[in-house]
Amino acid sequence: RRIERDYLLVLALARAGAARLGLENFHQRLSRAPLELLPADTARDIAALEARCLKDIALEAHADVRRAALIEAADAYETVYRRHGGYYPLINAATLFLLAGDQATAENLARQTLREVADSKDYWGLATKAEALLVLGKSDEAGPVLKAASALGVSASAMASTKKQLLAVCAARGSAALNRLKKTQPR
């Protein structure tokens, strides 16, 4: 119960835009949590929360430290994937490496992500597939996947989260990808 409460507290801080405070609370409350005693999905979500806070901090970082902060967050997500599996830590690592300018690593992780979500038909799986395709520069292939995902009727907050992430990828890949994405986004 305490771990669940602490997880929800840190998640609420991250969602509220208080990533630094969330990271502090993660280190105080969750960094030594016995994840091996928890269900795999729960352990992954808790471990990924630190990476999420690092990601939010990196995206707001000043230009002179932004690249290092992006790589730190990408490494944190990749570590979560290696320990706990799951495609969402993997695609987050890929995107963060792309934003940091490490295209080769980003593309390797994006290809691995595509293998992880190959059979997925749910919203998050399809959105992840589209993001991986965009990381690989395959915006023409990402469009139909995004249309299929948006047809599944998810919450506005899920769509907004997806759009924010995809726009960051498109900006890193160039304006052609961004223009194609805008044409395929649901209104």
KEVOBA-365149 format. One record per atom (N, C-alpha, C, O): y, x, z negated; chain; atom name. Coordinates in pm, whole numbers, plus 32768, in hexadecimal, padded with zeros to 4 digits. Atoms other than C-alpha are relative to their C-alpha. Example, Ala and Ser with C-alpha at 12.3 -4.5 7.8 and 13.67 -1.06 7.14 Angstrom:
% residues 2
 north east   up nuti bafi
  7F89 8059 8000    A    N
  7E3E 84CE 7CF4    A   CA
  8078 805A 8000    A    C
  8076 80C2 7FBE    A    O
  7F89 7FAE 8006    A    N
  7F96 8557 7D36    A   CA
  806D 7FB3 7FB7    A    C
  80DC 7FE6 7FA6    A    O
//
This chain:
% residues 187
 north east   up nuti bafi
  7F88 8052 8000    A    N
  8000 8000 8000    A   CA
  807E 8056 8000    A    C
  80DF 8039 8047    A    O
  7F8B 7FA8 8008    A    N
  80F2 8119 7FA7    A   CA
  8019 8042 8087    A    C
  808B 804C 80B3    A    O
  7FF1 7FBF 7F7E    A    N
  80B0 81C8 80F2    A   CA
  8039 7F9D 8066    A    C
  8092 7FC0 80B3    A    O
  7FCD 8066 7FA3    A    N
  80E9 8086 81B3    A   CA
  8094 7FE4 7FE5    A    C
  80E3 7FDA 8042    A    O
  7F75 8018 8025    A    N
  822C 8044 80F3    A   CA
  805A 8072 802E    A    C
  80C4 805C 8068    A    O
  7FB1 7F8B 7FD9    A    N
  82A9 81A6 812F    A   CA
  800C 800B 8098    A    C
  8075 802F 80CC    A    O
  7FFD 8000 7F6D    A    N
  824B 8191 829F    A   CA
  8069 7F9C 8032    A    C
  80BB 7FBE 8087    A    O
  7FA2 8068 7FD5    A    N
  830F 804D 82C8    A   CA
  8090 8026 7FDF    A    C
  80EC 8007 802C    A    O
  7F7A 7FD2 8024    A    N
  843A 80E3 8213    A   CA
  8033 8066 8066    A    C
  80A3 8059 8098    A    O
  7FD6 7F98 7FA2    A    N
  8447 8215 82F6    A   CA
  8012 7FC4 808C    A    C
  8070 7FE7 80D3    A    O
  7FF4 8042 7F7E    A    N
  840D 813D 842B    A   CA
  8083 7FB1 8008    A    C
  80C8 7FB5 806D    A    O
  7F84 804C 8003    A    N
  852D 8059 83C6    A   CA
  807A 805C 800D    A    C
  80D9 803B 8054    A    O
  7F92 7FA0 7FF4    A    N
  8611 8185 839B    A   CA
  800C 8034 808F    A    C
  807A 803F 80C4    A    O
  7FFD 7FCE 7F76    A    N
  85AF 820C 84F1    A   CA
  8036 7F95 805E    A    C
  808A 7FB2 80B4    A    O
  7FD2 806D 7FA9    A    N
  85E4 80BA 8597    A   CA
  8095 7FE2 7FEC    A    C
  80D9 7FB5 8049    A    O
  7F73 801A 801E    A    N
  8738 809B 84ED    A   CA
  805B 8071 802F    A    C
  80D5 8069 801F    A    O
  7FAF 7F8F 7FD0    A    N
  87AA 81E5 8585    A   CA
  801A 806A 7F98    A    C
  8070 80C0 7FAA    A    O
  7FEF 7F9E 806C    A    N
  878C 82AC 8443    A   CA
  7F8C 8063 8003    A    C
  7F41 806F 7FA2    A    O
  8073 7FA8 7FEC    A    N
  8696 83AC 84CA    A   CA
  7FFC 8073 7F9C    A    C
  7F90 8097 7F6C    A    O
  7FFF 7F90 8061    A    N
  8704 84C8 83E5    A   CA
  7FD2 7FD1 7F75    A    C
  7F83 8014 7F33    A    O
  802B 8038 8080    A    N
  86DD 83EF 82B0    A   CA
  7F6D 7FD9 8007    A    C
  7F22 7FEB 7FA6    A    O
  808D 8022 7FED    A    N
  8593 8370 833C    A   CA
  7FA8 807B 7FF6    A    C
  7F3E 8077 7FB7    A    O
  804D 7F84 8005    A    N
  8518 84D5 836B    A   CA
  7FF7 8036 7F71    A    C
  7F8E 8064 7F45    A    O
  8001 7FD5 808D    A    N
  857E 8531 8207    A   CA
  7F9C 7FAD 7FB0    A    C
  7F4C 7FE3 7F62    A    O
  805C 8058 8048    A    N
  84C3 8403 8182    A   CA
  7F70 8016 802C    A    C
  7F14 800D 7FDA    A    O
  8088 7FE2 7FD0    A    N
  8396 8454 825D    A   CA
  7FCA 8079 7FB3    A    C
  7F5B 8076 7F80    A    O
  802D 7F86 8044    A    N
  8383 85B1 81C5    A   CA
  7FE9 7FE8 7F6B    A    C
  7F8B 8020 7F32    A    O
  800F 801B 8090    A    N
  83B0 852D 8062    A   CA
  7F89 7FA4 7FE5    A    C
  7F43 7FB6 7F81    A    O
  805D 806B 8020    A    N
  82C5 8404 807D    A   CA
  7F7B 8004 804C    A    C
  7F15 7FD9 8018    A    O
  8076 800E 7FAA    A    N
  81CC 842E 819A    A   CA
  7FC2 8081 8031    A    C
  7F51 8080 8062    A    O
  8033 7F84 7FC3    A    N
  81A0 859A 81FC    A   CA
  7F7B 802E 7FC4    A    C
  7F30 8076 8005    A    O
  807F 7FDA 803F    A    N
  807F 85C5 8107    A   CA
  7FA1 7F8A 7FF0    A    C
  7F41 7F90 7FA2    A    O
  8057 8076 8009    A    N
  7FE4 846D 8136    A   CA
  7F75 8023 8035    A    C
  7F69 806C 8098    A    O
  808A 7FE2 7FD5    A    N
  7E67 847C 8157    A   CA
  7FDA 7FB0 807E    A    C
  7F92 7F4D 8076    A    O
  8014 804A 7F83    A    N
  7E5E 840F 82C3    A   CA
  7F6D 7FF3 8025    A    C
  7F45 7F92 8066    A    O
  808E 8004 7FDE    A    N
  7CEB 845E 82E1    A   CA
  7FB8 7F8A 7FBD    A    C
  7F4A 7F66 7FE5    A    O
  803C 8072 8046    A    N
  7CA5 833B 81F4    A   CA
  802B 7F7A 803D    A    C
  7FFB 7F11 8014    A    O
  7FC9 807A 7FC5    A    N
  7D60 8240 82CD    A   CA
  7FBE 7FE3 8087    A    C
  7F84 803C 80C4    A    O
  802F 801E 7F79    A    N
  7CF8 8188 8409    A   CA
  804A 8057 8067    A    C
  80BE 807B 8053    A    O
  7FCA 7FA3 7F9D    A    N
  7D34 825E 853F    A   CA
  8088 7FD5 8035    A    C
  80E3 8028 8040    A    O
  7F7F 8030 7FCB    A    N
  7E4E 8184 85CB    A   CA
  806F 800F 7F99    A    C
  80DE 8036 7FBB    A    O
  7F9D 7FF4 806B    A    N
  7F02 8180 847D    A   CA
  8026 8092 7FEA    A    C
  809C 80B2 7FDC    A    O
  7FE5 7F71 8011    A    N
  7EE0 82F8 8453    A   CA
  8057 8034 8071    A    C
  80B5 8081 8059    A    O
  7FB0 7FD4 7F8D    A    N
  7F69 8330 85B1    A   CA
  8090 7FCC 7FF5    A    C
  80EE 8018 800E    A    O
  7F7A 8037 800B    A    N
  8090 8246 8577    A   CA
  8052 8047 7F96    A    C
  80C9 8062 7FA9    A    O
  7FB8 7FB9 806B    A    N
  80EB 82F3 8432    A   CA
  8024 808D 802E    A    C
  8096 80B9 801B    A    O
  7FE5 7F78 7FD1    A    N
  80CD 844F 84CA    A   CA
  806C 8001 806C    A    C
  80C0 805B 806F    A    O
  7F9F 8006 7F92    A    N
  8199 83E7 85FA    A   CA
  808C 7FDD 7FD0    A    C
  80EE 7FF3 8017    A    O
  7F7D 8026 8034    A    N
  82B3 8368 851F    A   CA
  8059 807A 7FEB    A    C
  80D2 8073 8003    A    O
  7FB2 7F84 800C    A    N
  8321 84CC 84D2    A   CA
  8033 802B 8089    A    C
  80A8 804F 8099    A    O
  7FDA 7FDA 7F79    A    N
  8321 8519 8646    A   CA
  806D 7FA3 8036    A    C
  80C8 7FD0 807C    A    O
  7F9B 805F 7FD3    A    N
  83EA 83DD 868A    A   CA
  8089 8024 7FC7    A    C
  80EE 8023 800E    A    O
  7F80 7FDA 803D    A    N
  84F7 8447 8592    A   CA
  8036 8080 8041    A    C
  80AE 808A 805E    A    O
  7FD5 7F84 7FBE    A    N
  8500 85A3 862C    A   CA
  8034 7FE4 808C    A    C
  8096 8021 80B8    A    O
  7FD4 8027 7F79    A    N
  8520 8504 8786    A   CA
  808C 7FC5 7FFB    A    C
  80E2 7FEC 8049    A    O
  7F7D 803F 800A    A    N
  8645 842B 871D    A   CA
  806C 8066 7FDD    A    C
  80DB 8060 8013    A    O
  7FA1 7F97 8025    A    N
  86F1 8555 867C    A   CA
  801C 8059 8079    A    C
  808F 807E 8093    A    O
  7FF1 7FA9 7F8A    A    N
  86B4 8628 87B6    A   CA
  8057 7FBF 806A    A    C
  80AB 8001 80A8    A    O
  7FB3 8045 7F99    A    N
  8744 8521 889D    A   CA
  8094 7FF6 7FDF    A    C
  80E7 7FE4 8038    A    O
  7F74 8004 802B    A    N
  8885 851F 87D1    A   CA
  8039 808B 7FE7    A    C
  80AF 8099 7FC6    A    O
  7FD7 7F78 8022    A    N
  8894 8699 87A5    A   CA
  806D 8034 805E    A    C
  8076 800C 80D2    A    O
  7F99 7FBC 7FB1    A    N
  89B9 8769 881D    A   CA
  7FBC 8054 806C    A    C
  7F4D 8084 8058    A    O
  803A 7FBC 7F8B    A    N
  897D 8813 896D    A   CA
  7FC7 808A 7FE0    A    C
  7F62 80B1 801B    A    O
  802F 7F77 8018    A    N
  8954 8970 88DA    A   CA
  7F7C 8006 7FB3    A    C
  7F3C 806F 7FB3    A    O
  8080 8001 8048    A    N
  8827 890A 8805    A   CA
  7FA1 7F93 8034    A    C
  7F32 7F84 8002    A    O
  804E 8073 7FD1    A    N
  87A6 87E0 88CB    A   CA
  7F78 8028 8038    A    C
  7F13 7FE9 8018    A    O
  807F 7FD8 7FC4    A    N
  869A 8898 8993    A   CA
  7F9A 8025 7F95    A    C
  7F27 7FF9 7F9C    A    O
  805C 7FD8 806B    A    N
  85FF 8934 885D    A   CA
  7FD2 7F86 7FAF    A    C
  7F5E 7F7E 7F88    A    O
  8024 8078 804B    A    N
  8608 87E5 87A9    A   CA
  7FA0 7FA8 8050    A    C
  7F44 7F6D 8018    A    O
  805B 804E 7FAA    A    N
  8562 8736 88D1    A   CA
  7F74 803E 8000    A    C
  7F10 7FF6 7FFA    A    O
  8083 7FBD 8001    A    N
  844D 883A 88D8    A   CA
  7FBB 7FEE 7F79    A    C
  7F42 7FDA 7F73    A    O
  803B 8017 8085    A    N
  8419 8818 875F    A   CA
  7FC3 7F74 7FF8    A    C
  7F55 7F62 7FC5    A    O
  8033 8089 8003    A    N
  83F2 869F 8786    A   CA
  7F88 7FF1 805D    A    C
  7F26 7FAE 8039    A    O
  8071 8005 7FA2    A    N
  830F 86C8 88B7    A   CA
  7F83 803F 7FC2    A    C
  7F16 8008 7FCC    A    O
  8071 7FBE 8043    A    N
  8233 87BB 87F8    A   CA
  7FC6 7FA8 7F91    A    C
  7F4C 7FA2 7F7F    A    O
  802F 8059 806B    A    N
  8221 86C5 86D5    A   CA
  7FAD 7F8F 803A    A    C
  7F43 7F6E 8004    A    O
  804E 806A 7FC0    A    N
  81AD 85AD 87BB    A   CA
  7F7C 8035 8037    A    C
  7F14 7FF3 802A    A    O
  807B 7FC8 7FC9    A    N
  80B1 8690 8865    A   CA
  7F9C 801D 7F8F    A    C
  7F23 800A 7FA0    A    O
  8057 7FE8 8073    A    N
  8026 86F2 870F    A   CA
  7FC1 7F7E 7FD0    A    C
  7F4B 7F7A 7FAD    A    O
  8037 8083 8026    A    N
  7FFF 8582 86B7    A   CA
  7F90 7FD9 8060    A    C
  7F26 7FAA 8036    A    O
  8067 8022 7F9D    A    N
  7F40 854C 87FB    A   CA
  7F81 8052 7FE9    A    C
  7F13 801C 7FEB    A    O
  8074 7FA8 8012    A    N
  7E5C 8677 87BE    A   CA
  7FAF 7FDA 7F82    A    C
  7F35 7FE6 7F81    A    O
  8044 8024 807E    A    N
  7E0B 8601 865B    A   CA
  7FCB 7F71 7FFF    A    C
  7F61 7F56 7FC6    A    O
  801F 808E 8012    A    N
  7E03 8488 8687    A   CA
  7FE9 7FB4 8084    A    C
  7FC5 7F3F 8081    A    O
  8013 8044 7F81    A    N
  7DEE 843A 87FC    A   CA
  806E 7F9B 801B    A    C
  80D6 7F9A 7FD8    A    O
  7FA0 8069 7FDC    A    N
  7EA3 8318 889D    A   CA
  805F 802D 806E    A    C
  808B 80A0 8072    A    O
  7FAC 7FDA 7F8E    A    N
  7F73 830E 89D5    A   CA
  8095 8005 7FE0    A    C
  80DF 804D 8023    A    O
  7F6F 8001 8016    A    N
  80C8 82C8 893A    A   CA
  8035 8084 7FC9    A    C
  80A4 80AA 7FEE    A    O
  7FCB 7F7C 8024    A    N
  80EA 8419 8889    A   CA
  8001 805E 8079    A    C
  805A 80B3 8086    A    O
  800C 7FA9 7F8B    A    N
  807D 84BE 89CD    A   CA
  8073 7FEA 8063    A    C
  80AE 804A 8093    A    O
  7F94 8019 7FA0    A    N
  817C 8411 8AAE    A   CA
  8087 8025 7FC4    A    C
  80E0 8053 800C    A    O
  7F83 7FD6 803E    A    N
  8290 844E 89B1    A   CA
  8010 8097 8009    A    C
  807E 80C8 8022    A    O
  7FFA 7F6E 7FF1    A    N
  823A 85C1 89B5    A   CA
  8026 8024 808F    A    C
  807A 807B 80A5    A    O
  7FE3 7FE4 7F73    A    N
  823F 85C0 8B32    A   CA
  8094 7FE8 801F    A    C
  80D6 803C 805C    A    O
  7F75 8021 7FE4    A    N
  8391 8516 8B42    A   CA
  805F 8062 7FBC    A    C
  80C2 808D 7FF8    A    O
  7FA8 7FA2 8047    A    N
  842B 85FA 8A3C    A   CA
  7FFD 808B 803F    A    C
  8064 80CE 8046    A    O
  8005 7F7F 7FBA    A    N
  83AF 8731 8AEE    A   CA
  8051 7FF9 8083    A    C
  8094 8059 80A7    A    O
  7FAF 8011 7F87    A    N
  844A 86A8 8C2F    A   CA
  8094 8008 7FDF    A    C
  80DF 804E 8023    A    O
  7F73 7FFE 8026    A    N
  8595 866C 8B80    A   CA
  802D 808B 7FD4    A    C
  80A2 80AE 7FE2    A    O
  7FE0 7F77 802A    A    N
  8584 87CF 8AF6    A   CA
  7FFF 8063 8075    A    C
  8022 80D7 8064    A    O
  8001 7FAA 7F8A    A    N
  855B 8858 8C56    A   CA
  7F7D 8046 801B    A    C
  7F76 809A 8074    A    O
  8084 7FC4 7FEB    A    N
  83EB 88B9 8C3D    A   CA
  7FAC 7FA1 8055    A    C
  7F54 7F5B 8023    A    O
  803D 805F 7FA4    A    N
  8379 87F9 8D6E    A   CA
  7F69 8015 800E    A    C
  7F1F 7FB4 8017    A    O
  8090 7FE5 7FEE    A    N
  8225 88A4 8D90    A   CA
  7FAF 7FC4 7F8D    A    C
  7F49 7F82 7FA4    A    O
  8047 8039 8073    A    N
  81B9 8846 8C2F    A   CA
  8009 7F69 8002    A    C
  7FA7 7F23 7FE8    A    O
  7FED 8091 7FFA    A    N
  824B 86EA 8C57    A   CA
  7FA0 7FC1 8065    A    C
  7F63 7F5B 8048    A    O
  8057 8039 7F99    A    N
  8188 86AF 8D97    A   CA
  7F6C 800A 7FDA    A    C
  7F1F 7FAF 7FF6    A    O
  808B 7FF5 802F    A    N
  8042 8731 8D02    A   CA
  7FE0 7F92 7F9C    A    C
  7F76 7F53 7FA4    A    O
  8016 8068 8064    A    N
  8066 8643 8BDC    A   CA
  8005 7F75 803F    A    C
  7FBC 7F1B 8016    A    O
  7FF9 8082 7FBC    A    N
  80C8 8524 8CC3    A   CA
  7F7D 7FE3 804C    A    C
  7F4E 7F72 804C    A    O
  8081 8014 7FBC    A    N
  7F8B 8558 8D92    A   CA
  7F93 7FDC 7F9B    A    C
  7F3F 7F86 7FB5    A    O
  8060 801E 806A    A    N
  7EC0 8557 8C51    A   CA
  8016 7F70 7FCD    A    C
  7FB6 7F29 7FB1    A    O
  7FE0 8089 802A    A    N
  7F73 8416 8BE8    A   CA
  7FC8 7F9B 8063    A    C
  7F90 7F36 803A    A    O
  8035 805C 7F9A    A    N
  7F13 8370 8D30    A   CA
  7F69 7FEE 7FF0    A    C
  7F36 7F80 8006    A    O
  8091 800C 8019    A    N
  7DA6 83BB 8CE3    A   CA
  7FE7 7FA7 7F86    A    C
  7F89 7F58 7F84    A    O
  8010 804E 807B    A    N
  7DD1 8322 8B88    A   CA
  8017 7F6A 8017    A    C
  7FD5 7F17 7FD9    A    O
  7FDC 808E 7FEC    A    N
  7E69 81DC 8C0B    A   CA
  7FC8 7FC6 8082    A    C
  7FF1 7F5A 80AD    A    O
  8033 802A 7F7D    A    N
  7DA2 81BE 8D4D    A   CA
  7FD3 7F6F 8004    A    C
  7FED 7F29 8066    A    O
  8037 8087 8000    A    N
  7CFC 8077 8CEA    A   CA
  8053 7F9D 7FB0    A    C
  802A 7F2A 7FA0    A    O
  7FAF 8056 8056    A    N
  7E11 7FE6 8C14    A   CA
  8042 7F91 8051    A    C
  8074 7FA6 80BF    A    O
  7FC3 8074 7FBE    A    N
  7E8E 7E8B 8C6C    A   CA
  8068 7FBE 7FA6    A    C
  80A4 7F5A 7FCD    A    O
  7F9D 803B 8059    A    N
  7F6F 7E44 8B40    A   CA
  808A 803A 801D    A    C
  8097 809B 8068    A    O
  7F77 7FD7 7FE3    A    N
  80E9 7E6B 8B3E    A   CA
  8017 8094 7FE5    A    C
  8048 80DC 803D    A    O
  7FE0 7F75 8024    A    N
  80FD 7FB9 8A86    A   CA
  7FB1 8063 8056    A    C
  7FE5 80CD 8078    A    O
  804D 7FA9 7FA8    A    N
  7FE7 8052 8B56    A   CA
  803E 800B 808A    A    C
  8047 8078 80C3    A    O
  7FC1 7FFF 7F7C    A    N
  808F 7FEB 8C9B    A   CA
  8089 8045 7FFC    A    C
  80AB 8090 8057    A    O
  7F7E 7FBE 800C    A    N
  81E7 8059 8C22    A   CA
  7FEE 8098 7FF5    A    C
  803C 80E5 802D    A    O
  801E 7F71 800E    A    N
  8150 81A8 8BC0    A   CA
  7FD6 803B 8086    A    C
  7FFF 80AA 80A9    A    O
  8029 7FD1 7F7B    A    N
  80AC 81C9 8D15    A   CA
  807A 8012 805A    A    C
  8086 8077 80A0    A    O
  7F86 7FF5 7FAF    A    N
  81FC 8186 8DBD    A   CA
  8053 8079 7FD6    A    C
  8087 80C1 802B    A    O
  7FB4 7F8D 8031    A    N
  82A6 8287 8CE1    A   CA
  7FC0 8084 802E    A    C
  8006 80E0 8058    A    O
  8045 7F86 7FD3    A    N
  819D 838D 8D33    A   CA
  8017 8016 8096    A    C
  802D 8087 80C1    A    O
  7FE6 7FF3 7F70    A    N
  81CA 8346 8EA6    A   CA
  808E 8030 8018    A    C
  80A6 8082 8072    A    O
  7F75 7FD3 7FF1    A    N
  8342 8372 8E80    A   CA
  800F 8093 7FD9    A    C
  8058 80DD 801A    A    O
  7FFC 7F73 8028    A    N
  8311 84BC 8DC6    A   CA
  7FCD 8057 8074    A    C
  7FFF 80C5 808B    A    O
  8039 7FB7 7F8E    A    N
  8241 8528 8EF4    A   CA
  8055 7FF4 807F    A    C
  8034 802F 80E5    A    O
  7FA9 8012 7F8B    A    N
  8358 84BE 8FE1    A   CA
  7FCD 7F9A 8062    A    C
  7FF7 7F99 80D6    A    O
  803C 8065 7FA9    A    N
  828E 839C 9070    A   CA
  803D 7F77 7FE6    A    C
  7FF7 7F19 7FBF    A    O
  7FBA 807C 8020    A    N
  8393 828C 904D    A   CA
  7FD3 7F8C 8058    A    C
  7FD7 7F19 802D    A    O
  8031 806C 7FA9    A    N
  830B 81C8 9177    A   CA
  7F82 7FC0 7FC7    A    C
  7F6F 7F47 7FD5    A    O
  807A 8035 803D    A    N
  81BF 81A2 90C2    A   CA
  801E 7FBC 7F7A    A    C
  7FD5 7F62 7F50    A    O
  7FDF 8038 8083    A    N
  8267 8151 8F76    A   CA
  8036 7F71 800B    A    C
  801F 7F20 7FB1    A    O
  7FC4 8084 7FEF    A    N
  831E 801F 8FFD    A   CA
  7F9F 7F8C 7FF1    A    C
  7FB6 7F34 7F9E    A    O
  8060 806F 800E    A    N
  81F0 7F3A 902D    A   CA
  7FC0 7FF9 7F75    A    C
  7FA2 7F8C 7F45    A    O
  803A 7FFE 8087    A    N
  8162 7FA6 8EDC    A   CA
  8063 7FC0 7F9E    A    C
  803B 7F75 7F45    A    O
  7F9A 803D 8056    A    N
  82AB 7F48 8E33    A   CA
  8009 7F6A 8015    A    C
  801B 7F1F 7FB5    A    O
  7FFD 8091 7FE5    A    N
  82AB 7DF5 8EDE    A   CA
  7F8A 7FBC 7FBD    A    C
  7F99 7F50 7F84    A    O
  8076 8039 8042    A    N
  814A 7DB5 8E61    A   CA
  8013 7FFC 7F69    A    C
  7FED 7F9A 7F29    A    O
  7FE9 7FFC 8091    A    N
  81AE 7E1D 8D01    A   CA
  8063 7F93 7FD6    A    C
  804D 7F4C 7F74    A    O
  7F99 8061 8025    A    N
  82E5 7D42 8CFD    A   CA
  7FCF 7F70 800E    A    C
  8006 7F16 7FCF    A    O
  8037 8086 7FEF    A    N
  8218 7C16 8D6E    A   CA
  7FAC 7FD3 7F88    A    C
  7F85 7F5F 7F80    A    O
  8056 8020 8073    A    N
  8153 7C24 8C27    A   CA
  804B 7FBA 7F8F    A    C
  800D 7F95 7F2B    A    O
  7FB5 804C 8061    A    N
  826B 7B80 8B62    A   CA
  8006 803D 7F75    A    C
  7FCF 8004 7F16    A    O
  7FF2 7FBF 8082    A    N
  82BF 7C70 8A48    A   CA
  808C 7FE7 7FC7    A    C
  80E1 7FAD 800A    A    O
  7F80 8016 8044    A    N
  83DF 7C6B 8953    A   CA
  8071 804E 8044    A    C
  805B 80B1 808A    A    O
  7F8A 7FBC 7FCA    A    N
  853E 7CCC 89B6    A   CA
  800D 808C 7FC6    A    C
  8039 80E8 800B    A    O
  7FF5 7F7A 803C    A    N
  8531 7DEF 88C2    A   CA
  7F9C 8062 803F    A    C
  7FBB 80D8 804F    A    O
  8061 7FAB 7FBB    A    N
  83F6 7E76 8969    A   CA
  8034 8029 8089    A    C
  802A 809D 80B0    A    O
  7FC7 7FE1 7F7C    A    N
  849C 7E5E 8ABE    A   CA
  8074 8062 7FF4    A    C
  8080 80BE 8044    A    O
  7F8D 7FA7 8012    A    N
  85D8 7F06 8A3C    A   CA
  7FD3 808E 7FDF    A    C
  800C 80EF 8011    A    O
  8035 7F7C 8024    A    N
  8511 8023 89A2    A   CA
  7FC7 8046 807B    A    C
  7FDD 80BD 8090    A    O
  803A 7FC9 7F85    A    N
  8454 8055 8AE7    A   CA
  806D 802C 8060    A    C
  8068 809B 8096    A    O
  7F96 7FE1 7FA0    A    N
  858C 804A 8BBC    A   CA
  804D 807D 7FD6    A    C
  806E 80D1 802A    A    O
  7FB8 7F8A 8031    A    N
  863F 8149 8AE0    A   CA
  7FB2 807F 801F    A    C
  7FEB 80E2 804F    A    O
  8055 7F8A 7FE8    A    N
  851B 823C 8AFD    A   CA
  7FF9 801F 8095    A    C
  8005 8093 80BE    A    O
  800D 7FEB 7F70    A    N
  84F3 8209 8C74    A   CA
  8082 8032 803E    A    C
  8080 8084 809A    A    O
  7F80 7FD1 7FCB    A    N
  8665 8238 8CB7    A   CA
  8016 8094 7FDF    A    C
  804D 80DD 8030    A    O
  7FF4 7F72 8023    A    N
  865A 8385 8BFD    A   CA
  7FAB 8056 805E    A    C
  7FD5 80C1 8089    A    O
  8058 7FB7 7FA3    A    N
  8535 83F4 8CD6    A   CA
  8040 8006 808A    A    C
  8043 806F 80CA    A    O
  7FC3 8004 7F7B    A    N
  85E5 8384 8E13    A   CA
  807A 805B 8008    A    C
  8090 809E 806D    A    O
  7F8B 7FA8 8001    A    N
  8723 8439 8DB1    A   CA
  7FD5 8092 800A    A    C
  8015 80E2 804E    A    O
  8032 7F77 7FFB    A    N
  8659 8577 8D7C    A   CA
  7FC6 8022 8089    A    C
  7FCE 8095 80B5    A    O
  803E 7FE9 7F7D    A    N
  85A6 854D 8ECA    A   CA
  8066 7FF9 8073    A    C
  804C 8030 80DE    A    O
  7F9C 8007 7F97    A    N
  86E1 84FC 8F92    A   CA
  8024 7F71 8024    A    C
  7FDE 7F13 7FFF    A    O
  7FC8 8084 7FE4    A    N
  87AA 83DC 9019    A   CA
  7FA9 7FAB 805D    A    C
  7FAF 7F30 8055    A    O
  8055 804F 7FA6    A    N
  86AF 8374 9126    A   CA
  7F9B 7FAE 7FAF    A    C
  7F84 7F39 7FCD    A    O
  805F 8048 8055    A    N
  85B0 8318 901C    A   CA
  8047 7F92 7FB3    A    C
  8011 7F25 7FA3    A    O
  7FB4 8063 804A    A    N
  86BC 8262 8F56    A   CA
  8022 7F88 8058    A    C
  8016 7F16 802C    A    O
  7FE0 806D 7FA5    A    N
  8727 8196 9083    A   CA
  7F86 7FAA 801D    A    C
  7F90 7F2F 8023    A    O
  807A 804C 7FE7    A    N
  85BE 8133 90CC    A   CA
  7FDA 7FAC 7F86    A    C
  7FAE 7F3A 7F94    A    O
  8022 8049 807B    A    N
  8587 80D0 8F60    A   CA
  8059 7F85 7FF1    A    C
  8028 7F19 7FD0    A    O
  7FA4 8072 800E    A    N
  86BB 7FF2 8F5B    A   CA
  7FD7 7F8D 805B    A    C
  7FE8 7F18 8038    A    O
  802A 8068 7FA2    A    N
  8633 7F36 9089    A   CA
  7F84 7FB6 7FCF    A    C
  7F6E 7F43 7FF7    A    O
  807B 803F 802C    A    N
  84E9 7EED 8FD6    A   CA
  8009 7FC3 7F76    A    C
  7FAC 7F81 7F49    A    O
  7FF2 8035 8089    A    N
  8570 7E90 8E7D    A   CA
  8011 7F69 8004    A    C
  805B 7F35 8057    A    O
  7FED 8091 8009    A    N
  8550 7D22 8E1E    A   CA
  808B 7FE3 7FC9    A    C
  80C2 8033 7F7C    A    O
  7F79 8028 802D    A    N
  869A 7C6F 8DDE    A   CA
  7FF9 7FA9 7F87    A    C
  8060 7F7D 7F54    A    O
//
